[in-house]
Every structure is written in C-alpha cells, then in structure tokens.
C-alpha cells in the first residue's frame, strides 16, 4: 500500500467514529442510515457491519446514546461525544498547522 493510500485508509475506515460523531452533531439518526450518509457526505463506503460495531462501542463508552423509536433505535451524540470530536479536530488542526509551516 502506498503512503497516501495508507493515510487515506487510516483516516477514513479505521477512524469511522469521527464520521459517525460528525453526522450525529447535525441530527439524530437511525443506525441503518449511517453507511449511506457516510458514503454520500464523506465519499467513502464503510463496511456493511463496521458502522454498527463502531456505533455500539461509542454508545458503550458514553459518546452516543440511543432511544427506542417504535421498532428502531435513534442515536444522538452526547456531551462527551462532542468533547471527543473536538479533541480530534484539535489534533488534525495541529497536524495541518505543522504541515503548513513546512510547506
């Protein structure tokens, strides 16, 4: 795998939690909506099962919460999730800032 391909994979599929939290910042969603929303908004297709596994882990760790809506679950970001997303944003901004200094 070429360096850029590796960078792209690790910053998309390997860190799917970022994209899930970004979507949940905009609105509450059903879990089944996430794969199509990620593909439409962020131009990559996550695996079929992976978004659910990530979503369940985010909920177990307190970054999202869900409630039953008829026979489906609706997910929303928590304050803890917003804080974690802010940490990710600060991390990426720091990297980009350093890249700008060297470019």
URFENRA-V519321 format. One line per field, one symbol per residue. burial: I if it has 16 or more other ideal C-beta (glycine too) atoms within 10 Angstrom, else O. Layout:
BEGIN
burial=???
END
This chain:
BEGIN
burial=OOOOOOOOOOOIOOOIIIIIIIIIOOOIIOIOIIIOIIOOOOOOOIOOOOIOOIIOOIIOOOIIIIOOOOOOIIIOIIOOIOOIIOOOOOOOOOOOOOOOOOO
END
